[in-house]
């Protein structure tokens, strides 16, 4: 049994782990990462990169349809899913190589060990026959698709967000259990690739917790494309009948049976915390198994931090990366008191229209004591939307009534993932709706929608000419 010491040890090798490791190395620390699976973690291998590659590809088919409708003579051809899958794998391999493997070779202070790491003490991790010691350990093990207990589920060949992206053919029909981010993104992707898609959401609306106006605009757009969305839908059981999956469901109090070729379970993420010895070192977890951390990313055990999906917070790569950096900054400089500010984090959901949000919702702003004023506009009020033909969506701004400081921006629109970055900058700079409304924008552009929504607090935007101030 060998024993070795490192400045910082990180469990995991995904985007959170790499961001933390590179930050630590830049500050002079020697870093060891421990990874039992594929280098790069969920985002690069099974999450945002492969899913967004296929989502973007499905957009081409939608645009072909739009082109046909305006006389361009374009048509939708049969899908060569093998070729599409090869394209997805090329993208994943390229980014895994350039953003992870190559970095390992270029950064001298960063070392990777393959194997399963388990705590055997508060400062000691066992990997095979090695004992690795450090006074500073970061847990960045991520998560995996959550599986819920549904009678009959184990007897079906159900899909998860990971396995759905590995399929070699497009199912003729698909039932999706869940109405969150993954359900809507992947559901629309398969819809556009030719599947008949039904969404079953247990709660009263899809994408719970987000502002009503942009989410309702998205729901209408999805329904117009042919997606069936059922809310207040409680799944009672599932079963396999020959080549079909049957879902027994209660919708608004009425029992029904729905059938589809495949079933996708998209009900969230579970933390990868089992089997790594957390109970031996006093790291507290919540009821769902996520590691509890404070604003500095410290756990309940001295010398151990956690970041990324394993903590159950905002599960996106950029947030995990920033959490990893905050953890490392506190490790190396305990006096810095570095903290995560989640209110300034822009988020996006890659449906079409894309959903973006940053800052407080109207309800959250009222809950913390703000006297708020809000304005919403339809995306159809933006001239560029008519140029592109993408008029679905809505933009909502939440502001402080006195002074007009922007507290939150929530939208669904074409290229909404780009627009929300400008909104995040506006929040970071503590801009008012008056300042945003007076800011010049390129005409015509989708980002002009932010300006129009801001102007709508004090003016009737329906009475503005194209380039009016």
VENTAJO-V908111 format. One record per residue. RES is the residue in three letters. OMEGA is omega in whole degrees, -180 to 180 (* if undefined). Layout:
BEGIN
RES|OMEGA / RES|OMEGA
END
This chain:
BEGIN
UNK|179 / UNK|177 / UNK|-178 / UNK|-177 / UNK|177 / UNK|180 / UNK|-180 / UNK|176 / UNK|-178 / UNK|173 / UNK|-178 / UNK|180 / UNK|180 / UNK|-177 / UNK|177 / UNK|-178 / UNK|-178 / UNK|178 / UNK|179 / UNK|-178 / UNK|-180 / UNK|176 / UNK|-179 / UNK|-180 / UNK|179 / UNK|179 / UNK|173 / UNK|-178 / UNK|172 / UNK|-170 / UNK|173 / UNK|174 / UNK|179 / UNK|-177 / UNK|180 / UNK|-176 / UNK|-177 / UNK|179 / UNK|176 / UNK|175 / UNK|-172 / UNK|-170 / UNK|-174 / UNK|-171 / UNK|-173 / UNK|-173 / UNK|-168 / UNK|-177 / UNK|178 / UNK|-178 / UNK|-179 / UNK|175 / UNK|179 / UNK|177 / UNK|179 / UNK|179 / UNK|180 / UNK|178 / UNK|180 / UNK|180 / UNK|177 / UNK|-179 / UNK|175 / UNK|178 / UNK|179 / UNK|178 / UNK|178 / UNK|-177 / UNK|180 / UNK|170 / UNK|-178 / UNK|176 / UNK|179 / UNK|-180 / UNK|177 / UNK|179 / UNK|173 / UNK|-176 / UNK|171 / UNK|-173 / UNK|175 / UNK|180 / UNK|178 / UNK|178 / UNK|177 / UNK|177 / UNK|179 / UNK|-179 / UNK|177 / UNK|179 / UNK|-179 / UNK|-179 / UNK|-179 / UNK|-177 / UNK|175 / UNK|-179 / UNK|-172 / UNK|-175 / UNK|-178 / UNK|-176 / UNK|-180 / UNK|180 / UNK|177 / UNK|-179 / UNK|-173 / UNK|-175 / UNK|-174 / UNK|-177 / UNK|-176 / UNK|-179 / UNK|178 / UNK|174 / UNK|178 / UNK|180 / UNK|179 / UNK|179 / UNK|179 / UNK|176 / UNK|170 / UNK|176 / UNK|-176 / UNK|179 / UNK|-175 / UNK|176 / UNK|179 / UNK|174 / UNK|-175 / UNK|180 / UNK|-179 / UNK|170 / UNK|-176 / UNK|-175 / UNK|173 / UNK|175 / UNK|-177 / UNK|-177 / UNK|177 / UNK|175 / UNK|-180 / UNK|-174 / UNK|174 / UNK|-177 / UNK|180 / UNK|-177 / UNK|-179 / UNK|178 / UNK|180 / UNK|-176 / UNK|177 / UNK|179 / UNK|178 / UNK|-174 / UNK|-176 / UNK|177 / UNK|179 / UNK|177 / UNK|-176 / UNK|179 / UNK|167 / UNK|179 / UNK|178 / UNK|-176 / UNK|179 / UNK|-179 / UNK|-180 / UNK|-178 / UNK|-179 / UNK|178 / UNK|177 / UNK|178 / UNK|178 / UNK|180 / UNK|-174 / UNK|170 / UNK|-180 / UNK|175 / UNK|-177 / UNK|180 / UNK|179 / UNK|-174 / UNK|-177 / UNK|-180 / UNK|-176 / UNK|180 / UNK|-176 / UNK|178 / UNK|179 / UNK|178 / UNK|-180 / UNK|177 / UNK|-178 / UNK|176 / UNK|172 / UNK|180 / UNK|169 / UNK|-169 / UNK|174 / UNK|178 / UNK|176 / UNK|-179 / UNK|-177 / UNK|-177 / UNK|-175 / UNK|-178 / UNK|174 / UNK|179 / UNK|-179 / UNK|179 / UNK|178 / UNK|-179 / UNK|-174 / UNK|-171 / UNK|179 / UNK|-180 / UNK|178 / UNK|177 / UNK|177 / UNK|-179 / UNK|179 / UNK|180 / UNK|179 / UNK|178 / UNK|179 / UNK|178 / UNK|178 / UNK|178 / UNK|174 / UNK|-179 / UNK|178 / UNK|176 / UNK|-174 / UNK|-176 / UNK|179 / UNK|180 / UNK|-177 / UNK|-180 / UNK|174 / UNK|177 / UNK|179 / UNK|175 / UNK|-176 / UNK|-177 / UNK|-179 / UNK|172 / UNK|-179 / UNK|179 / UNK|174 / UNK|-172 / UNK|174 / UNK|-178 / UNK|-178 / UNK|175 / UNK|-179 / UNK|179 / UNK|178 / UNK|173 / UNK|179 / UNK|179 / UNK|177 / UNK|178 / UNK|-179 / UNK|178 / UNK|178 / UNK|176 / UNK|-177 / UNK|-173 / UNK|174 / UNK|-175 / UNK|174 / UNK|-177 / UNK|176 / UNK|-177 / UNK|-179 / UNK|172 / UNK|179 / UNK|171 / UNK|-178 / UNK|-179 / UNK|-180 / UNK|-175 / UNK|173 / UNK|176 / UNK|-176 / UNK|177 / UNK|176 / UNK|-175 / UNK|180 / UNK|178 / UNK|177 / UNK|-179 / UNK|178 / UNK|177 / UNK|174 / UNK|-177 / UNK|179 / UNK|180 / UNK|175 / UNK|173 / UNK|179 / UNK|-180 / UNK|-178 / UNK|177 / UNK|-179 / UNK|177 / UNK|176 / UNK|-179 / UNK|177 / UNK|-174 / UNK|-177 / UNK|179 / UNK|175 / UNK|-180 / UNK|179 / UNK|-169 / UNK|172 / UNK|-172 / UNK|-177 / UNK|179 / UNK|178 / UNK|179 / UNK|180 / UNK|177 / UNK|177 / UNK|178 / UNK|178 / UNK|179 / UNK|-178 / UNK|179 / UNK|178 / UNK|176 / UNK|-173 / UNK|179 / UNK|-176 / UNK|-178 / UNK|-174 / UNK|-180 / UNK|-178 / UNK|-176 / UNK|175 / UNK|175 / UNK|-175 / UNK|-179 / UNK|-178 / UNK|-177 / UNK|175 / UNK|-180 / UNK|178 / UNK|173 / UNK|-169 / UNK|165 / UNK|173 / UNK|7 / UNK|179 / UNK|178 / UNK|177 / UNK|178 / UNK|177 / UNK|178 / UNK|-174 / UNK|166 / UNK|178 / UNK|-179 / UNK|-180 / UNK|179 / UNK|177 / UNK|-177 / UNK|180 / UNK|171 / UNK|179 / UNK|168 / UNK|-168 / UNK|171 / UNK|-175 / UNK|172 / UNK|178 / UNK|173 / UNK|172 / UNK|177 / UNK|179 / UNK|176 / UNK|-178 / UNK|-179 / UNK|-178 / UNK|179 / UNK|179 / UNK|175 / UNK|-178 / UNK|-174 / UNK|-178 / UNK|-174 / UNK|180 / UNK|174 / UNK|-179 / UNK|176 / UNK|179 / UNK|175 / UNK|175 / UNK|-176 / UNK|175 / UNK|-174 / UNK|179 / UNK|178 / UNK|175 / UNK|179 / UNK|-178 / UNK|-179 / UNK|-179 / UNK|176 / UNK|-176 / UNK|-174 / UNK|166 / UNK|-178 / UNK|174 / UNK|-177 / UNK|179 / UNK|179 / UNK|176 / UNK|-178 / UNK|-174 / UNK|177 / UNK|176 / UNK|178 / UNK|178 / UNK|177 / UNK|178 / UNK|177 / UNK|-179 / UNK|-180 / UNK|179 / UNK|180 / UNK|174 / UNK|178 / UNK|178 / UNK|180 / UNK|178 / UNK|179 / UNK|179 / UNK|-179 / UNK|-179 / UNK|179 / UNK|174 / UNK|177 / UNK|-8 / UNK|177 / UNK|178 / UNK|-179 / UNK|174 / UNK|178 / UNK|177 / UNK|179 / UNK|-180 / UNK|179 / UNK|178 / UNK|178 / UNK|-177 / UNK|176 / UNK|-175 / UNK|-176 / UNK|173 / UNK|-174 / UNK|177 / UNK|180 / UNK|177 / UNK|173 / UNK|-169 / UNK|-174 / UNK|-176 / UNK|176 / UNK|*
END
